[in-house]
């Protein structure tokens, strides 16, 4: 009865709050004196409380050891004759961009050559630089466009770098800090989408236009070659270089998972006549199309979730005879695909378990081969050198299976083991199982559970239920020394949910939970919690929930709707104020996912779950921890600040922690990341164990 009364009261309380001015609007002033004083006060309360726990320091030290371990697998990508890696450790907290040869990489202790030292650069320029990647010009790979950001923000500064001299080019291309994209056209010309001044950014905070910039040309003088509306998300350039040609493209991103593609032909833009819901990729003269909705060009029916292929020139000439490389089934979807010299490798999710398929074109038709790969593992594949070979890097990982990296070749199941993580925690006695919960509308929601085999189903097991459920992002098993040491080694249960809104079962799994369907994600999450309690795995007092970004919105909304299910909640870099989310930083770009709160018909469904507006007095809410970063320029830190202030105003047990670096993440240096996650897992242990 109490729950029914709370539900009935919620719309009235929401409406009353919506009519008033936001009492904590001032906390949206990211670096203002008043708001930062509030942050410092919050940190002064939350940090000592957690750090005083006797488990915190050992866990922080262990996490730091893992984050800085030389036994970690250096992720590599081939650039010319070398393989490159970005590496952080205790001696290089901001990181080294370095290189070696594949033969050297095969050794237990490879000899690396430093290309760029971010710690030295930060010290020399008195700036806290974070690495954001590099785009190097094919085929010589002598010059790169390096992206670096202040404090891990999405906005980056772009500088031209000489790979031969291992130094920035003194008079080279240099673009000021901005969100946007950049692409090489040739050695003396690039495309850039940036903040070019007043009126050049969309309401989502991304560039409206793309300029073609020549070497030595002032950015202000470069001509605009592509432009979109301020109501679009933004404009991005893409240039795909092949052995004897290149394809120049422009992308107009309209809204979440809606975009138009244009190919540059003789200085003019030719639109790809495709549905704006597809993902289109051009590689080696082939146009690959991933469908999100059914499509019938020229009377031929294609299905949502399929992967299609056609020659680009054939398509531009009006051809519509696509080859179908993949067709989904109810529980099998396409996670990713990897084009190589003569094959396309498909990475499938079969009931949220990975498997690989090779597609090879010969004599005008595609043939299929199932690849023998590690079972019960999440697989990741990346082409080693797509223009020259069918070799690829294959990673395999599981909850209790340390990640292993292989060197593989299409056409064979033989593979060479390159590197493997050590066991960062003792998985002896742990069991991974998969279960299904029944959501409110009868839909079966899968979830993974990691638990000791000898644990009793008596409802007394401390459990963390992780969730995301948005933007067509799939949640799959993976190895984590943080989860292992921070929770499993303490006897805790770890649960990963596969909620609607994600992409585990293809586009429809996301589409059904968008906009007015968003409540289904929260219902799914509550259903998994109920199933864990029903099965005796845990009980409300022992059940914690964890999510970041969209997942932070998920855990907060579900907690407010079903507080009786949970004992502790952690929301990191979260969305909270769905009344104003579209006015804060990149929020406008997510209206395709959530709706437009300025429209009464949309606010009618958004208002029912928006956490900030649905905090009510006198409820038995569980303990809560909210974390964010001052430098998060994707999800505004005001979301987290305002929610914490509101919860505390009403007398709820809510802790708040804000770190000054990290962007939309948990830190820039390994030590920062280790501290943040040690803080979270210690807080969970204090609340649930």
C-alpha positions as CSV (number, residue, x, y, z in Angstrom):
1,X,0.0,0.0,0.0
2,X,2.8,2.4,0.9
3,X,4.4,1.8,-2.5
4,X,1.1,2.5,-4.3
5,X,0.6,5.8,-2.4
6,X,4.2,6.8,-3.3
7,X,3.5,6.2,-7.0
8,X,0.3,8.1,-6.9
9,X,1.9,11.0,-5.2
10,X,4.8,11.2,-7.7
11,X,3.2,13.1,-10.6
12,X,1.8,15.8,-8.2
13,X,5.2,16.3,-6.5
14,X,6.9,16.4,-9.9
15,X,4.5,19.0,-11.2
16,X,4.9,21.2,-8.1
17,X,8.7,21.1,-8.4
18,X,8.6,21.9,-12.1
19,X,6.6,25.1,-11.5
20,X,9.3,26.5,-9.2
21,X,12.7,27.9,-10.1
22,X,15.5,25.4,-9.8
23,X,16.9,26.1,-6.3
24,X,20.3,24.6,-7.3
25,X,20.7,26.1,-10.7
26,X,23.9,27.9,-9.4
27,X,25.6,24.5,-9.2
28,X,25.7,24.4,-13.0
29,X,28.4,27.1,-12.9
30,X,31.2,24.5,-13.4
31,X,34.2,26.4,-12.0
32,X,32.4,29.3,-10.2
33,X,33.6,30.2,-6.8
34,X,30.4,29.4,-5.0
35,X,29.9,26.0,-6.8
36,X,33.5,25.0,-6.3
37,X,33.3,25.9,-2.6
38,X,30.3,23.5,-2.4
39,X,32.3,20.8,-4.2
40,X,35.3,21.2,-1.8
41,X,33.0,21.0,1.2
42,X,31.4,17.8,-0.2
43,X,34.8,16.2,-0.8
44,X,36.0,17.3,2.6
45,X,33.1,15.2,4.1
46,X,33.0,12.2,1.8
47,X,36.7,11.5,1.3
48,X,37.8,11.2,5.0
49,X,34.7,9.1,5.7
50,X,35.7,6.5,3.1
51,X,39.5,6.8,3.5
52,X,39.1,6.1,7.2
53,X,37.8,2.6,6.5
54,X,40.5,0.1,7.1
55,X,39.9,-1.6,3.7
56,X,40.4,1.6,1.6
57,X,44.1,2.0,1.7
58,X,45.0,-1.6,0.9
59,X,42.4,-1.6,-2.0
60,X,43.7,1.7,-3.3
61,X,47.2,0.3,-3.3
62,X,46.2,-2.9,-5.0
63,X,44.2,-1.0,-7.6
64,X,47.2,1.3,-8.2
65,X,49.4,-1.7,-8.6
66,X,47.0,-3.2,-11.2
67,X,46.5,0.0,-13.1
68,X,50.3,0.6,-13.3
69,X,51.3,-3.1,-13.8
70,X,53.9,-3.8,-16.4
71,X,52.1,-7.1,-17.0
72,X,49.1,-5.3,-18.6
73,X,48.7,-6.0,-22.3
74,X,49.9,-3.0,-24.4
75,X,47.2,-2.4,-27.0
76,X,48.7,-1.9,-30.4
77,X,47.9,-0.6,-33.8
78,X,50.0,-0.9,-36.9
79,X,51.3,2.4,-38.5
80,X,53.7,1.8,-41.3
81,X,56.5,-0.6,-40.2
82,X,55.8,-0.2,-36.5
83,X,53.2,-1.1,-34.0
84,X,52.2,1.8,-31.7
85,X,50.9,1.9,-28.1
86,X,50.0,4.5,-25.6
87,X,51.2,3.5,-22.1
88,X,50.8,4.8,-18.6
89,X,52.5,3.6,-15.4
90,X,53.9,4.9,-12.2
91,X,56.9,6.6,-13.9
92,X,54.7,7.9,-16.7
93,X,51.3,8.8,-15.2
94,X,50.2,10.9,-18.1
95,X,51.6,8.5,-20.6
96,X,54.0,7.6,-23.4
97,X,53.2,7.3,-27.1
98,X,55.7,4.6,-28.1
99,X,56.5,2.1,-30.9
100,X,58.2,-1.1,-31.6
101,X,58.2,-3.8,-34.3
102,X,55.8,-6.8,-34.3
103,X,58.7,-9.2,-33.9
104,X,59.9,-7.2,-30.9
105,X,56.4,-7.0,-29.5
106,X,56.3,-10.8,-29.5
107,X,59.0,-10.9,-26.9
108,X,58.3,-11.1,-23.2
109,X,60.0,-7.7,-22.6
110,X,59.9,-5.7,-25.9
111,X,62.2,-2.7,-26.4
112,X,60.0,0.3,-26.9
113,X,61.0,3.6,-28.6
114,X,59.3,6.7,-27.1
115,X,57.7,8.9,-29.7
116,X,56.0,11.5,-27.4
117,X,56.1,11.9,-23.6
118,X,53.0,13.4,-22.3
119,X,54.5,14.0,-18.8
120,X,57.3,16.0,-20.3
121,X,55.0,17.9,-22.5
122,X,52.7,18.7,-19.6
123,X,55.6,19.9,-17.4
124,X,57.1,22.0,-20.2
125,X,53.8,23.7,-21.0
126,X,52.4,23.8,-17.4
127,X,49.3,22.0,-18.5
128,X,47.6,18.7,-17.5
129,X,47.5,17.1,-21.0
130,X,45.6,13.9,-21.7
131,X,46.1,11.7,-24.7
132,X,43.2,11.5,-27.2
133,X,44.8,9.7,-30.1
134,X,46.5,10.4,-33.4
135,X,45.6,10.2,-37.1
136,X,48.6,9.4,-39.3
137,X,48.8,9.9,-43.1
138,X,48.9,6.8,-45.3
139,X,51.0,5.6,-47.0
140,X,54.3,7.1,-45.7
141,X,53.1,7.6,-42.2
142,X,55.6,10.4,-41.6
143,X,53.1,13.0,-40.3
144,X,50.2,12.6,-37.8
145,X,47.5,14.8,-36.4
146,X,47.8,14.3,-32.6
147,X,44.9,15.2,-30.3
148,X,45.4,16.1,-26.7
149,X,43.0,17.5,-24.1
150,X,43.1,19.4,-20.9
151,X,42.2,17.2,-18.0
152,X,40.6,14.5,-20.2
153,X,37.8,16.6,-21.6
154,X,36.2,15.7,-25.0
155,X,37.4,19.0,-26.5
156,X,40.9,18.6,-27.9
157,X,43.8,20.6,-29.3
158,X,45.2,19.2,-32.6
159,X,48.8,19.5,-33.5
160,X,50.8,18.1,-36.5
161,X,53.5,15.7,-35.4
162,X,56.6,14.4,-37.3
163,X,57.0,10.7,-36.8
164,X,60.5,10.7,-38.2
165,X,61.8,13.5,-36.0
166,X,59.5,12.5,-33.1
167,X,58.5,16.1,-32.6
168,X,55.7,18.6,-33.2
169,X,56.0,20.4,-36.5
170,X,56.9,24.0,-35.7
171,X,54.9,25.6,-38.4
172,X,52.6,22.7,-39.0
173,X,48.8,22.3,-38.7
174,X,47.6,23.4,-35.3
175,X,43.9,23.7,-34.3
176,X,42.7,25.3,-31.1
177,X,40.8,23.4,-28.4
178,X,37.4,22.3,-29.6
179,X,35.1,19.4,-30.0
180,X,35.0,18.2,-33.6
181,X,36.9,16.1,-36.2
182,X,39.9,16.3,-38.4
183,X,41.1,14.2,-41.4
184,X,44.0,14.2,-43.7
185,X,43.3,14.8,-47.4
186,X,47.0,14.9,-48.5
187,X,50.3,15.9,-47.1
188,X,49.4,19.6,-47.4
189,X,45.7,19.7,-46.9
190,X,43.2,18.6,-44.1
191,X,39.6,18.8,-43.3
192,X,38.6,20.3,-39.9
193,X,35.3,20.7,-38.1
194,X,35.9,23.0,-35.2
195,X,34.6,25.9,-33.2
196,X,35.3,28.6,-35.8
197,X,33.7,31.4,-33.7
198,X,30.2,32.8,-32.9
199,X,27.4,30.9,-34.7
200,X,29.6,28.0,-35.8
201,X,28.5,25.5,-33.2
202,X,25.3,23.5,-32.9
203,X,23.0,23.6,-29.9
204,X,24.6,20.2,-29.0
205,X,28.0,21.9,-28.7
206,X,29.6,20.4,-31.8
207,X,30.8,22.1,-35.0
208,X,28.3,23.1,-37.7
209,X,30.8,23.2,-40.5
210,X,33.8,21.6,-42.1
211,X,36.7,23.7,-43.6
212,X,39.3,22.6,-46.1
213,X,42.6,23.9,-44.7
214,X,45.8,24.2,-46.7
215,X,49.3,24.2,-45.2
216,X,50.2,27.6,-44.0
217,X,46.7,29.0,-44.5
218,X,45.1,30.9,-41.7
219,X,42.1,29.0,-40.3
220,X,39.9,32.1,-40.7
221,X,40.7,32.1,-44.5
222,X,39.9,28.4,-45.1
223,X,36.7,27.9,-47.1
224,X,33.7,26.1,-45.6
225,X,33.0,23.1,-47.7
226,X,30.1,21.6,-45.7
227,X,27.6,23.0,-43.2
228,X,24.7,21.7,-41.2
229,X,21.9,23.3,-39.1
230,X,22.4,24.4,-35.5
231,X,19.6,22.0,-34.6
232,X,21.6,19.1,-36.0
233,X,24.2,17.4,-33.7
234,X,27.2,18.3,-35.9
235,X,29.3,17.9,-39.0
236,X,32.3,15.6,-39.4
237,X,34.8,14.8,-42.2
238,X,36.0,11.3,-43.1
239,X,38.7,10.5,-45.5
240,X,39.5,6.8,-46.3
241,X,42.8,6.3,-48.0
242,X,43.4,3.3,-50.2
243,X,46.5,2.1,-52.1
244,X,45.7,4.1,-55.3
245,X,42.8,6.3,-54.3
246,X,40.9,8.0,-51.5
247,X,37.3,8.6,-50.6
248,X,36.4,11.9,-49.1
249,X,33.1,12.0,-47.2
250,X,31.1,14.4,-45.0
251,X,28.6,13.3,-42.3
252,X,25.7,15.3,-41.1
253,X,24.7,13.9,-37.7
254,X,21.0,14.8,-37.3
255,X,20.2,13.2,-34.0
256,X,20.9,10.1,-32.0
257,X,21.5,7.3,-34.6
258,X,20.3,9.5,-37.5
259,X,22.8,10.8,-40.0
260,X,23.3,11.6,-43.7
261,X,26.4,10.8,-45.6
262,X,27.9,12.7,-48.6
263,X,30.7,11.7,-50.9
264,X,32.9,14.4,-52.5
265,X,33.0,14.1,-56.3
266,X,34.7,16.7,-58.5
267,X,34.5,19.2,-55.7
268,X,30.7,18.6,-55.2
269,X,28.9,16.7,-52.5
270,X,26.8,13.7,-53.6
271,X,24.4,12.4,-51.0
272,X,24.3,8.7,-50.3
273,X,20.6,7.9,-50.8
274,X,20.2,5.8,-47.8
275,X,17.8,5.9,-44.8
276,X,19.2,8.3,-42.2
277,X,19.0,5.6,-39.6
278,X,21.8,3.4,-41.1
279,X,25.5,3.2,-40.3
280,X,27.4,3.6,-43.5
281,X,31.1,2.8,-44.0
282,X,33.2,2.9,-47.1
283,X,36.3,0.7,-47.2
284,X,38.3,-0.4,-50.3
285,X,35.6,0.8,-52.7
286,X,32.9,-1.1,-50.9
287,X,29.9,0.6,-49.2
288,X,28.8,-1.3,-46.1
289,X,25.4,-0.5,-44.6
290,X,24.1,-1.7,-41.3
291,X,20.3,-1.3,-41.1
292,X,18.4,-0.2,-38.0
293,X,15.0,-0.3,-39.7
294,X,13.5,-2.3,-42.6
295,X,14.2,-0.9,-46.0
296,X,12.9,-1.6,-49.5
297,X,14.9,0.1,-52.3
298,X,13.7,-0.7,-55.8
299,X,11.3,-3.3,-54.5
300,X,13.8,-5.4,-52.6
301,X,13.1,-6.0,-48.9
302,X,16.0,-5.7,-46.5
303,X,15.5,-6.2,-42.7
304,X,16.6,-4.3,-39.7
305,X,19.8,-5.6,-38.3
306,X,21.2,-6.8,-41.6
307,X,24.7,-5.9,-42.9
308,X,24.7,-5.1,-46.6
309,X,27.5,-4.5,-49.1
310,X,27.7,-3.0,-52.6
311,X,30.4,-1.3,-54.7
312,X,30.5,2.4,-53.9
313,X,30.6,3.5,-57.6
314,X,27.8,1.0,-58.4
315,X,25.7,2.5,-55.7
316,X,26.4,6.1,-56.8
317,X,25.4,5.2,-60.3
318,X,22.0,4.1,-59.0
319,X,22.6,0.4,-58.2
320,X,20.6,-1.2,-55.4
321,X,21.6,-4.8,-55.6
322,X,23.1,-5.2,-52.2
323,X,24.8,-8.4,-51.0
324,X,23.5,-9.5,-47.6
325,X,26.4,-10.5,-45.3
326,X,24.5,-10.9,-42.2
327,X,20.8,-11.4,-41.2
328,X,19.9,-11.3,-37.5
329,X,17.8,-13.9,-35.6
330,X,15.8,-13.2,-32.4
331,X,18.9,-13.8,-30.1
332,X,21.8,-13.2,-32.6
333,X,22.9,-9.8,-33.5
334,X,26.0,-8.1,-35.2
335,X,28.3,-6.6,-32.6
336,X,30.9,-5.4,-35.2
337,X,32.5,-6.2,-38.5
338,X,36.1,-5.9,-39.7
339,X,36.9,-5.5,-43.4
340,X,40.3,-6.8,-44.5
341,X,42.0,-7.4,-47.8
342,X,39.8,-10.2,-49.0
343,X,37.5,-11.1,-46.1
344,X,35.0,-9.4,-43.8
345,X,35.1,-10.7,-40.2
346,X,31.8,-10.6,-38.4
347,X,31.7,-10.5,-34.6
348,X,28.3,-11.7,-33.5
349,X,26.5,-11.8,-30.2
350,X,24.6,-15.0,-29.7
351,X,22.5,-14.7,-26.6
352,X,25.2,-12.1,-25.5
353,X,28.1,-14.6,-26.1
354,X,30.6,-13.8,-28.9
355,X,31.3,-15.9,-32.0
356,X,33.2,-15.1,-35.2
357,X,32.2,-15.6,-38.8
358,X,34.3,-15.0,-41.9
359,X,32.7,-13.8,-45.1
360,X,34.8,-14.1,-48.3
361,X,33.8,-12.9,-51.7
362,X,34.8,-15.1,-54.7
363,X,33.4,-15.6,-58.1
364,X,30.7,-13.0,-57.5
365,X,29.3,-14.6,-54.3
366,X,30.0,-14.5,-50.6
367,X,30.9,-17.7,-48.7
368,X,30.7,-18.1,-45.0
369,X,33.1,-19.8,-42.5
370,X,32.6,-20.1,-38.8
371,X,35.8,-19.4,-36.9
372,X,36.9,-21.6,-34.1
373,X,37.5,-19.2,-31.3
374,X,37.6,-19.3,-27.5
375,X,34.2,-20.2,-26.1
376,X,32.4,-18.4,-23.3
377,X,34.5,-15.3,-23.9
378,X,33.9,-11.8,-25.2
379,X,35.9,-11.5,-28.4
380,X,37.3,-8.3,-30.0
381,X,38.9,-8.2,-33.4
382,X,40.9,-5.5,-35.2
383,X,42.5,-5.6,-38.6
384,X,46.3,-5.6,-38.4
385,X,46.8,-4.1,-41.9
386,X,43.5,-4.2,-43.8
387,X,44.9,-3.0,-47.1
388,X,47.7,-5.6,-47.3
389,X,46.6,-8.7,-45.4
390,X,43.8,-10.8,-43.8
391,X,45.6,-10.8,-40.5
392,X,44.0,-9.5,-37.4
393,X,44.4,-9.1,-33.7
394,X,41.9,-11.1,-31.6
395,X,41.3,-10.5,-27.9
396,X,39.4,-12.9,-25.7
397,X,38.2,-12.0,-22.2
398,X,35.7,-13.2,-19.6
399,X,34.7,-12.5,-16.0
400,X,37.2,-15.0,-14.6
401,X,39.3,-15.4,-17.8
402,X,42.2,-13.0,-18.0
403,X,42.3,-11.2,-21.3
404,X,44.5,-12.8,-24.0
405,X,45.7,-11.2,-27.2
406,X,46.2,-13.4,-30.3
407,X,47.6,-12.8,-33.8
408,X,45.2,-14.5,-36.2
409,X,44.8,-15.0,-40.0
410,X,41.6,-15.4,-41.9
411,X,41.0,-18.8,-43.5
412,X,42.4,-20.8,-40.5
413,X,41.7,-21.3,-36.9
414,X,45.3,-21.4,-36.0
415,X,46.4,-18.3,-34.0
416,X,49.5,-17.1,-32.2
417,X,49.3,-16.1,-28.6
418,X,50.9,-12.7,-28.3
419,X,50.2,-11.6,-24.7
420,X,48.0,-12.5,-21.8
421,X,47.1,-10.8,-18.5
422,X,48.2,-12.5,-15.3
423,X,45.5,-13.5,-12.9
424,X,45.0,-10.2,-11.0
425,X,42.7,-12.0,-8.6
426,X,42.1,-15.6,-7.5
427,X,39.1,-16.9,-9.4
428,X,39.2,-20.4,-7.8
429,X,35.7,-21.4,-6.7
430,X,33.9,-18.7,-8.7
431,X,31.2,-19.6,-11.1
432,X,29.8,-17.6,-14.0
433,X,26.1,-18.3,-14.9
434,X,23.5,-16.7,-17.1
435,X,19.9,-16.2,-16.1
436,X,16.8,-14.5,-17.3
437,X,14.4,-12.2,-15.5
438,X,10.8,-11.5,-16.6
439,X,10.2,-7.8,-17.0
440,X,6.9,-6.0,-16.4
441,X,5.6,-6.6,-19.9
442,X,6.7,-10.2,-20.1
443,X,10.0,-9.7,-21.9
444,X,12.9,-12.0,-20.9
445,X,15.9,-10.0,-19.7
446,X,19.2,-11.9,-19.6
447,X,21.9,-11.2,-17.0
448,X,25.2,-12.7,-16.0
449,X,26.1,-13.6,-12.4
450,X,29.5,-14.2,-10.9
451,X,29.3,-15.9,-7.6
452,X,31.2,-18.4,-5.4
453,X,30.0,-22.0,-6.1
454,X,29.7,-22.7,-2.4
455,X,27.7,-19.5,-1.6
456,X,24.4,-20.2,0.0
457,X,21.2,-18.9,-1.6
458,X,20.1,-17.5,1.7
459,X,19.7,-13.8,0.7
460,X,22.7,-12.7,2.6
461,X,25.2,-12.3,-0.2
462,X,26.4,-8.7,-0.8
463,X,25.7,-8.0,-4.5
464,X,26.4,-5.3,-7.0
465,X,24.1,-5.1,-10.0
466,X,25.6,-3.2,-12.9
467,X,23.4,-1.6,-15.6
468,X,23.5,0.7,-18.6
469,X,20.6,0.2,-21.0
470,X,21.0,2.9,-23.6
471,X,22.4,4.1,-26.9
472,X,22.5,0.6,-28.4
473,X,25.6,-0.2,-26.3
474,X,25.9,-3.9,-25.4
475,X,27.1,-5.0,-22.0
476,X,29.3,-8.1,-22.3
477,X,31.5,-10.1,-20.0
478,X,35.1,-8.9,-19.4
479,X,38.0,-9.3,-17.1
480,X,38.5,-6.7,-14.4
481,X,41.1,-6.7,-11.7
482,X,39.1,-4.0,-10.0
483,X,35.9,-6.0,-9.9
484,X,37.9,-9.1,-8.9
485,X,39.8,-7.5,-6.0
486,X,37.3,-4.9,-5.1
487,X,34.2,-7.1,-4.8
488,X,34.5,-10.8,-5.8
489,X,37.6,-11.5,-3.6
490,X,35.6,-10.1,-0.6
491,X,32.8,-12.7,-1.2
492,X,30.6,-10.3,-3.1
493,X,28.4,-11.2,-6.1
494,X,28.8,-9.4,-9.4
495,X,25.8,-9.1,-11.8
496,X,25.8,-7.6,-15.3
497,X,22.4,-6.9,-16.8
498,X,21.4,-6.8,-20.5
499,X,18.6,-4.3,-20.5
500,X,16.5,-3.0,-23.3
501,X,17.9,0.3,-24.6
502,X,21.2,-1.5,-25.2
503,X,22.3,-3.3,-28.3
504,X,22.6,-6.9,-27.2
505,X,19.9,-8.2,-29.6
506,X,20.1,-5.7,-32.4
507,X,18.5,-2.3,-33.1
508,X,15.0,-3.2,-31.9
509,X,16.4,-4.0,-28.4
510,X,17.3,-0.3,-28.3
511,X,14.4,1.2,-30.2
512,X,11.7,-0.2,-28.0
513,X,13.2,1.6,-25.0
514,X,13.8,5.0,-26.5
515,X,11.8,8.1,-25.7
516,X,8.4,7.1,-24.4
517,X,9.7,3.5,-24.1
518,X,12.5,4.5,-21.6
519,X,10.5,3.2,-18.7
520,X,11.0,-0.3,-20.0
521,X,14.8,0.0,-19.2
522,X,13.9,0.8,-15.6
523,X,11.4,-2.0,-15.4
524,X,14.0,-4.4,-16.8
525,X,16.5,-3.4,-14.2
526,X,14.0,-3.8,-11.4
527,X,13.0,-7.2,-12.8
528,X,16.6,-8.4,-12.6
529,X,16.8,-7.1,-9.0
530,X,13.6,-8.9,-8.1
531,X,14.9,-12.1,-9.7
532,X,18.1,-12.0,-7.7
533,X,16.0,-11.6,-4.5
534,X,13.5,-14.3,-5.5
535,X,16.4,-16.8,-6.2
536,X,17.9,-16.1,-2.8
537,X,21.1,-14.7,-4.2
538,X,20.7,-11.5,-2.2
539,X,18.2,-9.4,-0.4
540,X,17.3,-5.6,-0.6
541,X,19.6,-4.7,2.3
542,X,22.5,-6.5,0.6
543,X,21.8,-5.4,-3.0
544,X,23.7,-2.4,-4.5
545,X,23.3,-1.0,-8.0
546,X,26.0,0.8,-10.0
547,X,25.9,2.7,-13.3
548,X,27.6,5.6,-15.1
549,X,26.4,8.2,-17.5
550,X,23.2,6.8,-18.9
551,X,23.7,4.1,-16.3
552,X,23.7,6.8,-13.6
553,X,20.3,7.9,-14.8
554,X,19.2,4.3,-14.8
555,X,20.2,3.5,-11.2
556,X,18.9,6.8,-9.9
557,X,15.5,6.6,-11.6
558,X,15.0,2.9,-10.7
559,X,16.0,3.6,-7.1
560,X,13.5,6.4,-6.8
561,X,10.7,4.2,-8.3
562,X,11.6,1.0,-6.4
563,X,13.5,2.0,-3.3
564,X,12.4,-1.1,-1.4
565,X,14.6,-3.3,-3.7
566,X,18.0,-1.7,-2.9
567,X,20.4,-1.1,0.0
568,X,23.0,1.1,-1.8
569,X,23.3,3.1,-5.0
570,X,26.3,4.5,-6.9
571,X,25.8,6.8,-9.8
572,X,28.9,8.0,-11.7
573,X,29.1,11.0,-14.2
574,X,25.3,10.7,-14.3
575,X,22.4,12.3,-16.1
576,X,20.0,13.5,-13.4
577,X,18.1,16.6,-14.5
578,X,16.1,15.5,-17.5
579,X,14.2,18.8,-17.6
580,X,17.4,20.7,-18.5
581,X,19.7,17.9,-19.9
582,X,19.3,19.2,-23.5
583,X,20.5,22.6,-22.5
584,X,23.7,21.3,-20.8
585,X,26.9,20.6,-22.9
586,X,26.3,17.7,-25.3
587,X,22.8,16.9,-23.9
588,X,20.9,18.4,-27.0
589,X,22.4,15.5,-29.1
590,X,20.6,12.9,-27.0
591,X,17.0,14.0,-27.7
592,X,16.6,11.1,-30.1
593,X,17.2,8.8,-27.2
594,X,15.2,10.6,-24.5
595,X,12.9,13.2,-26.2
596,X,12.5,16.9,-25.9
597,X,11.5,18.1,-22.4
598,X,10.4,21.5,-23.9
599,X,7.6,19.7,-25.7
600,X,4.7,19.0,-23.2
601,X,3.9,15.6,-24.9
602,X,7.6,14.5,-24.3
603,X,7.9,16.0,-20.8
604,X,4.8,14.0,-19.9
605,X,6.8,10.7,-20.1
606,X,10.3,12.2,-19.2
607,X,8.9,13.8,-16.0
608,X,7.8,10.4,-14.7
609,X,11.4,9.2,-14.3
610,X,13.7,12.3,-14.3
611,X,15.6,11.8,-11.0
612,X,16.1,15.4,-10.0
613,X,12.4,16.2,-10.2
614,X,11.3,12.9,-8.5
615,X,13.1,13.1,-5.2
616,X,10.3,13.1,-2.6
617,X,10.3,13.8,1.1
618,X,9.8,11.1,3.7
619,X,10.7,8.1,1.6
620,X,12.9,5.1,2.6
621,X,15.6,5.7,0.0
622,X,18.8,3.6,0.2
623,X,22.2,5.1,0.8
624,X,23.6,6.8,-2.3
625,X,27.0,7.9,-3.6
626,X,27.3,10.3,-6.6
627,X,30.6,11.0,-8.3
628,X,31.5,13.1,-11.3
629,X,34.4,15.1,-12.8
630,X,34.8,18.9,-13.0
631,X,36.3,18.4,-16.4
632,X,33.4,16.3,-17.8
633,X,32.4,18.3,-20.9
634,X,30.0,15.6,-22.1
635,X,27.6,15.1,-19.2
636,X,27.5,18.4,-17.2
637,X,28.7,18.0,-13.6
638,X,25.7,20.0,-12.6
639,X,23.6,16.9,-13.0
640,X,25.4,15.1,-10.2
641,X,25.8,18.2,-8.0
642,X,22.2,19.2,-8.1
643,X,21.0,15.7,-7.4
644,X,23.3,15.3,-4.4
645,X,22.2,18.7,-3.1
646,X,18.5,17.8,-3.5
647,X,18.9,14.4,-1.7
648,X,20.8,16.0,1.1
649,X,18.3,18.8,1.4
650,X,15.6,16.2,2.1
651,X,17.7,14.5,4.7
652,X,18.8,11.4,2.7
653,X,22.1,9.6,3.3
654,X,23.9,10.8,0.2
655,X,27.7,11.1,-0.3
656,X,29.3,13.1,-3.1
657,X,32.7,13.0,-4.6
658,X,34.0,15.1,-7.5
659,X,37.5,14.7,-9.0
660,X,39.0,17.7,-10.9
661,X,40.4,15.6,-13.8
662,X,39.0,12.7,-15.8
663,X,36.6,14.0,-18.4
664,X,33.7,11.6,-18.8
665,X,35.5,8.9,-17.0
666,X,37.2,8.0,-13.6
667,X,40.5,9.8,-14.0
668,X,43.4,10.6,-16.3
669,X,46.3,8.9,-14.6
670,X,46.4,5.3,-13.4
671,X,46.6,6.6,-9.8
672,X,43.5,8.7,-10.2
673,X,41.5,5.9,-11.7
674,X,42.6,3.5,-9.0
675,X,41.6,6.0,-6.3
676,X,38.2,6.6,-7.7
677,X,37.3,2.9,-8.0
678,X,38.8,2.1,-4.6
679,X,36.6,4.8,-3.2
680,X,33.5,3.3,-4.9
681,X,34.1,-0.3,-3.9
682,X,35.0,0.7,-0.3
683,X,31.8,2.7,-0.1
684,X,29.9,-0.3,-1.3
685,X,31.5,-2.6,1.2
686,X,30.7,-0.1,4.0
687,X,27.1,0.0,2.9
688,X,26.5,-3.7,2.1
689,X,29.0,-5.9,3.9
